[in-house]
């Protein structure tokens, strides 16, 4: 579990660095670059693949969130915040899971007697 936590911290720091670097250009330009790149086939493919992964991660974190009132916000923040939100969220959740990978992956659906 410590290795996963280290990866989450390193990934979060790298995404934060890249975000701050890009934000220097202006946050209002983010949509222009993202959607403007769709005209190039490979950039469009990357962006569509990225959106699909964000949606999958959002659905997974929504499904596993213990607090059903917070779950939709967790999903929304996963899409809007990407790694800045989801890496930090998973790091916090890794400590709440008491070192259990099954608990981390399944959240509220985890049963301590189940093999995972």
N, CA, C and O atoms as a GROMACS GRO file, in nm:
protein
  464
    1UNK      N    1   0.083  -0.119   0.000
    1UNK     CA    2   0.000   0.000   0.000
    1UNK      C    3   0.087   0.125   0.000
    1UNK      O    4   0.050   0.226  -0.059
    2UNK      N    5   0.203   0.120   0.066
    2UNK     CA    6   0.291   0.237   0.068
    2UNK      C    7   0.339   0.273  -0.071
    2UNK      O    8   0.354   0.391  -0.103
    3UNK      N    9   0.363   0.173  -0.155
    3UNK     CA   10   0.405   0.199  -0.292
    3UNK      C   11   0.295   0.273  -0.369
    3UNK      O   12   0.324   0.365  -0.445
    4UNK      N   13   0.171   0.232  -0.349
    4UNK     CA   14   0.057   0.299  -0.413
    4UNK      C   15   0.048   0.443  -0.365
    4UNK      O   16   0.025   0.534  -0.444
    5UNK      N   17   0.067   0.464  -0.237
    5UNK     CA   18   0.062   0.600  -0.182
    5UNK      C   19   0.173   0.687  -0.240
    5UNK      O   20   0.150   0.804  -0.272
    6UNK      N   21   0.291   0.631  -0.254
    6UNK     CA   22   0.402   0.706  -0.313
    6UNK      C   23   0.370   0.744  -0.457
    6UNK      O   24   0.393   0.857  -0.500
    7UNK      N   25   0.315   0.648  -0.532
    7UNK     CA   26   0.276   0.677  -0.671
    7UNK      C   27   0.170   0.786  -0.678
    7UNK      O   28   0.176   0.872  -0.766
    8UNK      N   29   0.075   0.783  -0.587
    8UNK     CA   30  -0.029   0.886  -0.585
    8UNK      C   31   0.029   1.024  -0.555
    8UNK      O   32  -0.009   1.123  -0.618
    9UNK      N   33   0.122   1.032  -0.461
    9UNK     CA   34   0.183   1.160  -0.427
    9UNK      C   35   0.269   1.210  -0.544
    9UNK      O   36   0.261   1.328  -0.579
   10UNK      N   37   0.349   1.123  -0.602
   10UNK     CA   38   0.434   1.163  -0.716
   10UNK      C   39   0.346   1.204  -0.834
   10UNK      O   40   0.373   1.306  -0.898
   11UNK      N   41   0.244   1.126  -0.864
   11UNK     CA   42   0.152   1.160  -0.973
   11UNK      C   43   0.083   1.292  -0.949
   11UNK      O   44   0.072   1.374  -1.041
   12UNK      N   45   0.035   1.314  -0.827
   12UNK     CA   46  -0.032   1.440  -0.793
   12UNK      C   47   0.063   1.558  -0.809
   12UNK      O   48   0.025   1.661  -0.865
   13UNK      N   49   0.186   1.544  -0.760
   13UNK     CA   50   0.284   1.654  -0.770
   13UNK      C   51   0.316   1.685  -0.916
   13UNK      O   52   0.329   1.801  -0.953
   14UNK      N   53   0.328   1.583  -0.998
   14UNK     CA   54   0.358   1.604  -1.140
   14UNK      C   55   0.241   1.673  -1.210
   14UNK      O   56   0.262   1.765  -1.289
   15UNK      N   57   0.119   1.630  -1.181
   15UNK     CA   58   0.002   1.694  -1.241
   15UNK      C   59  -0.011   1.838  -1.191
   15UNK      O   60  -0.046   1.927  -1.269
   16UNK      N   61   0.017   1.862  -1.064
   16UNK     CA   62   0.013   1.998  -1.011
   16UNK      C   63   0.114   2.086  -1.083
   16UNK      O   64   0.081   2.198  -1.123
   17UNK      N   65   0.235   2.037  -1.101
   17UNK     CA   66   0.339   2.113  -1.172
   17UNK      C   67   0.294   2.145  -1.314
   17UNK      O   68   0.305   2.260  -1.358
   18UNK      N   69   0.242   2.046  -1.385
   18UNK     CA   70   0.197   2.068  -1.522
   18UNK      C   71   0.079   2.166  -1.528
   18UNK      O   72   0.070   2.247  -1.619
   19UNK      N   73  -0.009   2.156  -1.430
   19UNK     CA   74  -0.126   2.245  -1.425
   19UNK      C   75  -0.083   2.390  -1.399
   19UNK      O   76  -0.131   2.482  -1.465
   20UNK      N   77   0.006   2.409  -1.304
   20UNK     CA   78   0.054   2.544  -1.275
   20UNK      C   79   0.129   2.604  -1.394
   20UNK      O   80   0.118   2.722  -1.423
   21UNK      N   81   0.205   2.520  -1.461
   21UNK     CA   82   0.278   2.564  -1.580
   21UNK      C   83   0.181   2.606  -1.690
   21UNK      O   84   0.199   2.710  -1.753
   22UNK      N   85   0.078   2.526  -1.711
   22UNK     CA   86  -0.022   2.558  -1.814
   22UNK      C   87  -0.108   2.678  -1.773
   22UNK      O   88  -0.148   2.757  -1.859
   23UNK      N   89  -0.136   2.692  -1.645
   23UNK     CA   90  -0.220   2.802  -1.597
   23UNK      C   91  -0.156   2.938  -1.622
   23UNK      O   92  -0.226   3.039  -1.628
   24UNK      N   93  -0.025   2.940  -1.637
   24UNK     CA   94   0.043   3.066  -1.669
   24UNK      C   95  -0.002   3.122  -1.804
   24UNK      O   96   0.008   3.242  -1.827
   25UNK      N   97  -0.052   3.036  -1.891
   25UNK     CA   98  -0.103   3.081  -2.020
   25UNK      C   99  -0.243   3.140  -2.006
   25UNK      O  100  -0.289   3.213  -2.094
   26UNK      N  101  -0.309   3.110  -1.895
   26UNK     CA  102  -0.445   3.157  -1.871
   26UNK      C  103  -0.542   3.041  -1.868
   26UNK      O  104  -0.545   2.959  -1.960
   27UNK      N  105  -0.621   3.034  -1.763
   27UNK     CA  106  -0.716   2.924  -1.748
   27UNK      C  107  -0.826   2.928  -1.853
   27UNK      O  108  -0.885   2.825  -1.887
   28UNK      N  109  -0.855   3.046  -1.904
   28UNK     CA  110  -0.962   3.060  -2.004
   28UNK      C  111  -0.926   2.994  -2.136
   28UNK      O  112  -1.014   2.972  -2.219
   29UNK      N  113  -0.799   2.962  -2.158
   29UNK     CA  114  -0.756   2.901  -2.284
   29UNK      C  115  -0.765   2.748  -2.283
   29UNK      O  116  -0.751   2.685  -2.388
   30UNK      N  117  -0.788   2.689  -2.167
   30UNK     CA  118  -0.787   2.543  -2.156
   30UNK      C  119  -0.885   2.478  -2.253
   30UNK      O  120  -0.849   2.384  -2.324
   31UNK      N  121  -1.007   2.527  -2.257
   31UNK     CA  122  -1.107   2.469  -2.347
   31UNK      C  123  -1.072   2.487  -2.493
   31UNK      O  124  -1.096   2.399  -2.574
   32UNK      N  125  -1.014   2.604  -2.527
   32UNK     CA  126  -0.973   2.628  -2.665
   32UNK      C  127  -0.870   2.526  -2.711
   32UNK      O  128  -0.880   2.473  -2.822
   33UNK      N  129  -0.772   2.498  -2.626
   33UNK     CA  130  -0.670   2.400  -2.663
   33UNK      C  131  -0.728   2.260  -2.670
   33UNK      O  132  -0.702   2.186  -2.765
   34UNK      N  133  -0.805   2.223  -2.570
   34UNK     CA  134  -0.859   2.087  -2.564
   34UNK      C  135  -0.948   2.058  -2.685
   34UNK      O  136  -0.928   1.959  -2.754
   35UNK      N  137  -1.047   2.144  -2.710
   35UNK     CA  138  -1.141   2.119  -2.819
   35UNK      C  139  -1.081   2.156  -2.954
   35UNK      O  140  -1.116   2.095  -3.055
   36UNK      N  141  -0.992   2.253  -2.959
   36UNK     CA  142  -0.926   2.288  -3.084
   36UNK      C  143  -0.837   2.178  -3.136
   36UNK      O  144  -0.821   2.161  -3.257
   37UNK      N  145  -0.778   2.100  -3.043
   37UNK     CA  146  -0.692   1.989  -3.083
   37UNK      C  147  -0.770   1.873  -3.144
   37UNK      O  148  -0.709   1.784  -3.204
   38UNK      N  149  -0.901   1.872  -3.132
   38UNK     CA  150  -0.981   1.761  -3.185
   38UNK      C  151  -0.972   1.753  -3.337
   38UNK      O  152  -1.003   1.649  -3.395
   39UNK      N  153  -0.930   1.862  -3.402
   39UNK     CA  154  -0.921   1.860  -3.548
   39UNK      C  155  -0.806   1.772  -3.597
   39UNK      O  156  -0.811   1.722  -3.709
   40UNK      N  157  -0.705   1.753  -3.516
   40UNK     CA  158  -0.594   1.664  -3.551
   40UNK      C  159  -0.631   1.523  -3.505
   40UNK      O  160  -0.664   1.504  -3.388
   41UNK      N  161  -0.626   1.424  -3.596
   41UNK     CA  162  -0.674   1.289  -3.560
   41UNK      C  163  -0.609   1.230  -3.435
   41UNK      O  164  -0.680   1.172  -3.352
   42UNK      N  165  -0.478   1.241  -3.419
   42UNK     CA  166  -0.414   1.180  -3.303
   42UNK      C  167  -0.442   1.257  -3.175
   42UNK      O  168  -0.461   1.197  -3.069
   43UNK      N  169  -0.446   1.388  -3.183
   43UNK     CA  170  -0.480   1.467  -3.064
   43UNK      C  171  -0.625   1.443  -3.025
   43UNK      O  172  -0.658   1.432  -2.907
   44UNK      N  173  -0.712   1.434  -3.125
   44UNK     CA  174  -0.852   1.403  -3.098
   44UNK      C  175  -0.866   1.266  -3.035
   44UNK      O  176  -0.944   1.248  -2.942
   45UNK      N  177  -0.791   1.168  -3.087
   45UNK     CA  178  -0.796   1.033  -3.029
   45UNK      C  179  -0.751   1.035  -2.884
   45UNK      O  180  -0.814   0.972  -2.799
   46UNK      N  181  -0.643   1.108  -2.856
   46UNK     CA  182  -0.592   1.116  -2.718
   46UNK      C  183  -0.696   1.180  -2.627
   46UNK      O  184  -0.721   1.131  -2.517
   47UNK      N  185  -0.755   1.290  -2.672
   47UNK     CA  186  -0.852   1.362  -2.589
   47UNK      C  187  -0.978   1.278  -2.563
   47UNK      O  188  -1.031   1.280  -2.452
   48UNK      N  189  -1.024   1.205  -2.663
   48UNK     CA  190  -1.142   1.119  -2.646
   48UNK      C  191  -1.108   1.004  -2.550
   48UNK      O  192  -1.189   0.969  -2.464
   49UNK      N  193  -0.990   0.947  -2.565
   49UNK     CA  194  -0.945   0.841  -2.475
   49UNK      C  195  -0.936   0.894  -2.331
   49UNK      O  196  -0.976   0.827  -2.236
   50UNK      N  197  -0.883   1.015  -2.316
   50UNK     CA  198  -0.870   1.079  -2.186
   50UNK      C  199  -1.007   1.103  -2.122
   50UNK      O  200  -1.026   1.075  -2.004
   51UNK      N  201  -1.101   1.153  -2.200
   51UNK     CA  202  -1.237   1.174  -2.148
   51UNK      C  203  -1.300   1.043  -2.104
   51UNK      O  204  -1.364   1.036  -1.998
   52UNK      N  205  -1.281   0.938  -2.184
   52UNK     CA  206  -1.337   0.806  -2.148
   52UNK      C  207  -1.277   0.758  -2.015
   52UNK      O  208  -1.350   0.705  -1.931
   53UNK      N  209  -1.148   0.776  -1.996
   53UNK     CA  210  -1.086   0.736  -1.870
   53UNK      C  211  -1.136   0.819  -1.753
   53UNK      O  212  -1.159   0.766  -1.644
   54UNK      N  213  -1.154   0.949  -1.773
   54UNK     CA  214  -1.208   1.033  -1.667
   54UNK      C  215  -1.349   0.989  -1.629
   54UNK      O  216  -1.383   0.983  -1.510
   55UNK      N  217  -1.431   0.959  -1.728
   55UNK     CA  218  -1.567   0.914  -1.701
   55UNK      C  219  -1.568   0.780  -1.626
   55UNK      O  220  -1.645   0.762  -1.532
   56UNK      N  221  -1.482   0.688  -1.668
   56UNK     CA  222  -1.473   0.559  -1.600
   56UNK      C  223  -1.427   0.578  -1.455
   56UNK      O  224  -1.484   0.518  -1.364
   57UNK      N  225  -1.325   0.660  -1.433
   57UNK     CA  226  -1.277   0.685  -1.297
   57UNK      C  227  -1.386   0.752  -1.213
   57UNK      O  228  -1.404   0.718  -1.096
   58UNK      N  229  -1.460   0.846  -1.273
   58UNK     CA  230  -1.567   0.914  -1.201
   58UNK      C  231  -1.676   0.817  -1.160
   58UNK      O  232  -1.724   0.821  -1.046
   59UNK      N  233  -1.716   0.729  -1.252
   59UNK     CA  234  -1.819   0.630  -1.220
   59UNK      C  235  -1.772   0.534  -1.111
   59UNK      O  236  -1.847   0.501  -1.020
   60UNK      N  237  -1.646   0.491  -1.120
   60UNK     CA  238  -1.591   0.399  -1.021
   60UNK      C  239  -1.588   0.465  -0.883
   60UNK      O  240  -1.630   0.404  -0.785
   61UNK      N  241  -1.537   0.588  -0.873
   61UNK     CA  242  -1.528   0.654  -0.743
   61UNK      C  243  -1.666   0.687  -0.689
   61UNK      O  244  -1.687   0.682  -0.568
   62UNK      N  245  -1.759   0.721  -0.776
   62UNK     CA  246  -1.898   0.745  -0.733
   62UNK      C  247  -1.955   0.616  -0.674
   62UNK      O  248  -2.015   0.617  -0.566
   63UNK      N  249  -1.936   0.505  -0.745
   63UNK     CA  250  -1.991   0.376  -0.704
   63UNK      C  251  -1.933   0.328  -0.571
   63UNK      O  252  -2.003   0.265  -0.492
   64UNK      N  253  -1.805   0.359  -0.545
   64UNK     CA  254  -1.740   0.308  -0.424
   64UNK      C  255  -1.748   0.403  -0.306
   64UNK      O  256  -1.719   0.362  -0.193
   65UNK      N  257  -1.788   0.528  -0.327
   65UNK     CA  258  -1.793   0.627  -0.219
   65UNK      C  259  -1.894   0.585  -0.112
   65UNK      O  260  -2.009   0.552  -0.144
   66UNK      N  261  -1.853   0.586   0.014
   66UNK     CA  262  -1.940   0.546   0.125
   66UNK      C  263  -2.056   0.642   0.144
   66UNK      O  264  -2.170   0.599   0.164
   67UNK      N  265  -2.029   0.770   0.138
   67UNK     CA  266  -2.132   0.871   0.159
   67UNK      C  267  -2.208   0.893   0.028
   67UNK      O  268  -2.156   0.953  -0.066
   68UNK      N  269  -2.330   0.845   0.023
   68UNK     CA  270  -2.408   0.853  -0.101
   68UNK      C  271  -2.444   0.996  -0.141
   68UNK      O  272  -2.469   1.023  -0.259
   69UNK      N  273  -2.448   1.087  -0.045
   69UNK     CA  274  -2.473   1.227  -0.079
   69UNK      C  275  -2.349   1.292  -0.140
   69UNK      O  276  -2.361   1.380  -0.226
   70UNK      N  277  -2.232   1.250  -0.098
   70UNK     CA  278  -2.107   1.305  -0.151
   70UNK      C  279  -2.068   1.240  -0.283
   70UNK      O  280  -1.993   1.299  -0.361
   71UNK      N  281  -2.118   1.120  -0.310
   71UNK     CA  282  -2.077   1.042  -0.427
   71UNK      C  283  -2.089   1.118  -0.559
   71UNK      O  284  -1.994   1.116  -0.638
   72UNK      N  285  -2.202   1.186  -0.588
   72UNK     CA  286  -2.209   1.260  -0.715
   72UNK      C  287  -2.104   1.370  -0.725
   72UNK      O  288  -2.053   1.398  -0.834
   73UNK      N  289  -2.072   1.433  -0.613
   73UNK     CA  290  -1.971   1.538  -0.614
   73UNK      C  291  -1.832   1.480  -0.636
   73UNK      O  292  -1.748   1.540  -0.704
   74UNK      N  293  -1.807   1.362  -0.579
   74UNK     CA  294  -1.680   1.294  -0.602
   74UNK      C  295  -1.666   1.265  -0.752
   74UNK      O  296  -1.560   1.289  -0.810
   75UNK      N  297  -1.772   1.215  -0.814
   75UNK     CA  298  -1.769   1.189  -0.958
   75UNK      C  299  -1.746   1.316  -1.038
   75UNK      O  300  -1.664   1.317  -1.129
   76UNK      N  301  -1.818   1.421  -1.005
   76UNK     CA  302  -1.805   1.548  -1.076
   76UNK      C  303  -1.664   1.606  -1.060
   76UNK      O  304  -1.604   1.651  -1.158
   77UNK      N  305  -1.612   1.606  -0.938
   77UNK     CA  306  -1.480   1.661  -0.914
   77UNK      C  307  -1.371   1.577  -0.981
   77UNK      O  308  -1.266   1.629  -1.018
   78UNK      N  309  -1.397   1.446  -0.996
   78UNK     CA  310  -1.302   1.361  -1.067
   78UNK      C  311  -1.293   1.404  -1.213
   78UNK      O  312  -1.184   1.408  -1.270
   79UNK      N  313  -1.408   1.434  -1.274
   79UNK     CA  314  -1.407   1.478  -1.414
   79UNK      C  315  -1.346   1.617  -1.426
   79UNK      O  316  -1.261   1.640  -1.513
   80UNK      N  317  -1.388   1.709  -1.342
   80UNK     CA  318  -1.341   1.847  -1.353
   80UNK      C  319  -1.198   1.866  -1.304
   80UNK      O  320  -1.124   1.949  -1.357
   81UNK      N  321  -1.158   1.790  -1.203
   81UNK     CA  322  -1.026   1.808  -1.143
   81UNK      C  323  -0.922   1.709  -1.189
   81UNK      O  324  -0.804   1.728  -1.162
   82UNK      N  325  -0.964   1.603  -1.257
   82UNK     CA  326  -0.869   1.504  -1.305
   82UNK      C  327  -0.782   1.448  -1.193
   82UNK      O  328  -0.831   1.419  -1.084
   83UNK      N  329  -0.654   1.434  -1.223
   83UNK     CA  330  -0.561   1.379  -1.126
   83UNK      C  331  -0.542   1.465  -1.003
   83UNK      O  332  -0.513   1.413  -0.896
   84UNK      N  333  -0.557   1.596  -1.017
   84UNK     CA  334  -0.542   1.683  -0.900
   84UNK      C  335  -0.642   1.645  -0.791
   84UNK      O  336  -0.609   1.648  -0.673
   85UNK      N  337  -0.763   1.609  -0.831
   85UNK     CA  338  -0.862   1.567  -0.733
   85UNK      C  339  -0.849   1.418  -0.702
   85UNK      O  340  -0.838   1.378  -0.586
   86UNK      N  341  -0.851   1.334  -0.807
   86UNK     CA  342  -0.863   1.190  -0.783
   86UNK      C  343  -0.740   1.131  -0.713
   86UNK      O  344  -0.755   1.040  -0.631
   87UNK      N  345  -0.620   1.179  -0.744
   87UNK     CA  346  -0.502   1.127  -0.675
   87UNK      C  347  -0.507   1.162  -0.526
   87UNK      O  348  -0.479   1.078  -0.441
   88UNK      N  349  -0.543   1.287  -0.496
   88UNK     CA  350  -0.552   1.328  -0.355
   88UNK      C  351  -0.664   1.252  -0.284
   88UNK      O  352  -0.647   1.209  -0.170
   89UNK      N  353  -0.777   1.236  -0.352
   89UNK     CA  354  -0.891   1.163  -0.295
   89UNK      C  355  -0.852   1.019  -0.264
   89UNK      O  356  -0.882   0.968  -0.156
   90UNK      N  357  -0.786   0.953  -0.358
   90UNK     CA  358  -0.745   0.814  -0.337
   90UNK      C  359  -0.639   0.802  -0.228
   90UNK      O  360  -0.636   0.703  -0.155
   91UNK      N  361  -0.552   0.901  -0.217
   91UNK     CA  362  -0.451   0.899  -0.110
   91UNK      C  363  -0.520   0.904   0.026
   91UNK      O  364  -0.486   0.826   0.116
   92UNK      N  365  -0.614   0.994   0.042
   92UNK     CA  366  -0.688   1.003   0.169
   92UNK      C  367  -0.763   0.873   0.193
   92UNK      O  368  -0.762   0.820   0.304
   93UNK      N  369  -0.827   0.821   0.090
   93UNK     CA  370  -0.903   0.697   0.105
   93UNK      C  371  -0.814   0.578   0.137
   93UNK      O  372  -0.858   0.484   0.203
   94UNK      N  373  -0.688   0.581   0.090
   94UNK     CA  374  -0.596   0.470   0.121
   94UNK      C  375  -0.569   0.462   0.271
   94UNK      O  376  -0.549   0.354   0.325
   95UNK      N  377  -0.568   0.577   0.338
   95UNK     CA  378  -0.548   0.576   0.483
   95UNK      C  379  -0.675   0.533   0.556
   95UNK      O  380  -0.668   0.470   0.662
   96UNK      N  381  -0.790   0.565   0.500
   96UNK     CA  382  -0.917   0.524   0.562
   96UNK      C  383  -0.946   0.375   0.540
   96UNK      O  384  -1.029   0.317   0.610
   97UNK      N  385  -0.877   0.314   0.445
   97UNK     CA  386  -0.902   0.172   0.416
   97UNK      C  387  -0.818   0.079   0.502
   97UNK      O  388  -0.823  -0.042   0.484
   98UNK      N  389  -0.742   0.135   0.595
   98UNK     CA  390  -0.659   0.056   0.688
   98UNK      C  391  -0.565  -0.040   0.616
   98UNK      O  392  -0.542  -0.152   0.663
   99UNK      N  393  -0.511   0.003   0.503
   99UNK     CA  394  -0.414  -0.079   0.431
   99UNK      C  395  -0.474  -0.190   0.348
   99UNK      O  396  -0.399  -0.271   0.293
  100UNK      N  397  -0.603  -0.197   0.337
  100UNK     CA  398  -0.668  -0.302   0.259
  100UNK      C  399  -0.689  -0.255   0.115
  100UNK      O  400  -0.763  -0.160   0.089
  101UNK      N  401  -0.624  -0.323   0.023
  101UNK     CA  402  -0.640  -0.289  -0.119
  101UNK      C  403  -0.784  -0.316  -0.163
  101UNK      O  404  -0.840  -0.239  -0.242
  102UNK      N  405  -0.843  -0.423  -0.113
  102UNK     CA  406  -0.982  -0.454  -0.146
  102UNK      C  407  -1.076  -0.343  -0.102
  102UNK      O  408  -1.168  -0.305  -0.175
  103UNK      N  409  -1.052  -0.293   0.017
  103UNK     CA  410  -1.135  -0.183   0.069
  103UNK      C  411  -1.114  -0.056  -0.014
  103UNK      O  412  -1.209   0.017  -0.041
  104UNK      N  413  -0.988  -0.031  -0.054
  104UNK     CA  414  -0.959   0.086  -0.137
  104UNK      C  415  -1.030   0.076  -0.273
  104UNK      O  416  -1.086   0.174  -0.322
  105UNK      N  417  -1.028  -0.042  -0.332
  105UNK     CA  418  -1.086  -0.060  -0.466
  105UNK      C  419  -1.238  -0.069  -0.465
  105UNK      O  420  -1.303  -0.021  -0.558
  106UNK      N  421  -1.295  -0.129  -0.361
  106UNK     CA  422  -1.439  -0.154  -0.360
  106UNK      C  423  -1.518  -0.056  -0.273
  106UNK      O  424  -1.640  -0.047  -0.286
  107UNK      N  425  -1.449   0.017  -0.186
  107UNK     CA  426  -1.517   0.116  -0.102
  107UNK      C  427  -1.632   0.056  -0.023
  107UNK      O  428  -1.614  -0.041   0.050
  108UNK      N  429  -1.751   0.115  -0.038
  108UNK     CA  430  -1.867   0.072   0.041
  108UNK      C  431  -1.914  -0.069   0.006
  108UNK      O  432  -1.994  -0.127   0.080
  109UNK      N  433  -1.868  -0.124  -0.104
  109UNK     CA  434  -1.908  -0.259  -0.145
  109UNK      C  435  -1.815  -0.367  -0.088
  109UNK      O  436  -1.837  -0.486  -0.108
  110UNK      N  437  -1.712  -0.325  -0.017
  110UNK     CA  438  -1.614  -0.419   0.038
  110UNK      C  439  -1.671  -0.492   0.158
  110UNK      O  440  -1.733  -0.431   0.246
  111UNK      N  441  -1.651  -0.621   0.163
  111UNK     CA  442  -1.688  -0.705   0.278
  111UNK      C  443  -1.559  -0.768   0.328
  111UNK      O  444  -1.489  -0.833   0.250
  112UNK      N  445  -1.527  -0.753   0.454
  112UNK     CA  446  -1.398  -0.796   0.507
  112UNK      C  447  -1.371  -0.945   0.488
  112UNK      O  448  -1.254  -0.985   0.484
  113UNK      N  449  -1.473  -1.027   0.478
  113UNK     CA  450  -1.454  -1.170   0.459
  113UNK      C  451  -1.433  -1.209   0.314
  113UNK      O  452  -1.390  -1.321   0.285
  114UNK      N  453  -1.463  -1.119   0.221
  114UNK     CA  454  -1.447  -1.149   0.078
  114UNK      C  455  -1.300  -1.150   0.040
  114UNK      O  456  -1.219  -1.077   0.097
  115UNK      N  457  -1.267  -1.233  -0.056
  115UNK     CA  458  -1.131  -1.236  -0.111
  115UNK      C  459  -1.119  -1.123  -0.210
  115UNK      O  460  -1.199  -1.111  -0.303
  116UNK      N  461  -1.018  -1.039  -0.190
  116UNK     CA  462  -0.995  -0.930  -0.285
  116UNK      C  463  -0.852  -0.889  -0.285
  116UNK      O  464  -0.813  -0.798  -0.359
   0.00000   0.00000   0.00000
